[in-house]
Amino acid sequence: MKTVNLIIVILIAAAIFSCKIDTTSQEIIPIPNGDFELWDNMPTLLFWQTNSCAACDPPWETYIVQKVTDAFSGQFAAKLIYNNVYSSFANNKFSISLHPTHLTGYIKSTISSGDTAIIHIDLFLGNNIVDNGNWFEISSTDSYKKIEIPISQNSSSVDSASIRIIGGKKQNTVLYVDNFVFIKTTK
């Protein structure tokens, strides 16, 4: 009986000492229209600067940052396409008071062979870039997948952030983006 009690005590002690207490916490830092829900009646993506023009009528497609209902969450997402003339892009620069550790979001894509879609993040203090992060999408994904883009941690102070999304440079490359937020993880 003593042996059984000893084994039980050892197992309980092992269970207690093997358990880790997770003291990590996460704070969400919103991105203006990071959920890609806000569009005007043109439809142009609000809070983002793009090279898209739905109302233009040249001999090539200029509506290259498109409002789509194929979203991961909410009603809308943004679809960036290549129009056989130039790559699509969307930029958003805004104030932040906390230094994020990473950006999370959801993407799906059709990437032509040898092409790359890019998400680039710069963090600023004044006019100086103090930290950054990059995502390179080189393979196709049929359904939305979560991405986490780590951001360098060279500076503890930031006052603004810039996100640049770039579609590909080859015919038939398509990138869908939705539900972007910054996360600050602390331990």
Helices and strands as residue ranges (DSSP letters): H 2-18, E 25-29, E 49-50, E 65-68, E 77-81, E 89-95, E 102-110, E 117-125, E 128-137, E 141-150, E 160-166, E 174-186
